[in-house]
Amino acid sequence: MPSTQTYESRSQTHPTAAGRKLLQIMAQKRTNLCLSVDHTDPEKILALVRQLGPKICLLKTHIDIIAFPPTTAASSIKSFTTKLQELSREHAFMIFEDRKFADIGSTVQHQYRGGVYEIASWADITNAHAVPGPGIIRGLKEVADGIGQPRGLLLLAEMSSKGNLGGGEYQQRTLAMARDREWRGFVMGFIAMKEVGGGEEGEDFIVMTPGVGLQVGGDGLGQQYRTPEEVVGRDGCDVVIVGRGIVGADDPVAIAEVYRERSWRAYEGRVKK
Ligand code: 5FU
C-alpha cells in the first residue's frame, strides 16, 4: 500500500513522470507541503514564493484570481508565469494550477492549452472534475502529450468543503476512471481527504489534501480544516495543501516551517508503522 511506502521508494516506481519527479523532490527536500498562494497581487505572490520556495514541494496557483495590470495583461501573465517557472527551478518545487477543469474534452483542450493563461505551458500539474466522464481526461492528455515536459493530472475524488458531493460512490467511479490504462502515465493522483486506491498491482495514486490548519476548524464559507497529523498520519494523504494558514500569517516563513515540520513528522510516523 502506498501509505506505508516511503516517498523515495515510490519515486522509483510511480507510473507517471510528474509523480516520480514530485516524490523525488519531496524525499530530497524533506517536505510534503504545498503552498496555495491565494493572493491577487502578482508581486506579492512572487515575493512570498521567493521566501517560501525552500520549504515546499509544490506551489498551487489560481491563475484566474490574480489581478494583472489590464493594459498589458497577456504579456504580464507570461512574464509572471515565466518568473514562477524560474523560481520553481531555483528552489526545486513543482507548479500545480488548481484549475478544476469540468467541461467536455474539446473545450478543456482550449482552456488548458490556450486562452490568456496557456496553463499547459507552465503548470506541471493541474486537476479536473470527473463529472463530465472520461472525455475530459482524454482531451487534457492530448494537450499534455504535445508539451514535451512531464505533465500530471489529479482528479477530484472529493473536496474539503462541507456538503460536497464527492466521496462515496462518486469517488469509486472516479477511481475506476483513473485506472484506465489509456492514461496510466498522466493521471498521477487525486484531490481527496484520505488515501484512494492502491488495491491493484503497481497502482500508486498521490493524494493531495486541502483544508489543513494547525487546529481543526472552518472558515464560515464551508471550508473544513483538519490537522497535518490527521491528514497525513491517520488518513494516509501525501501532500498537504495550505493557503490562508500561511499566506495570511504575520510571519509566513515561520508558520510554513511549522506546517512543513508537522506534516513531515506525521509522514515519518506513518511509514515507520
Ligand atoms: F479541491 C479543493 C478542495 O476540495 N478544497 C480546497 O480548499 C481545493 N481547495 C483549494 O485549496 C482552495 O481553492 C484554496 O485555494 C486552497 C485552500 O485554501 P485555505 O486558505 O488553506 O483554506
Residues whose N, C-alpha, C, O or C-beta is under 5 A from the ligand:
A	BS01	5FU	S36 D38 E158 M159 S160 S161 I191 P210 G211 V212 Q223 I241 V242 G243 R244 G245
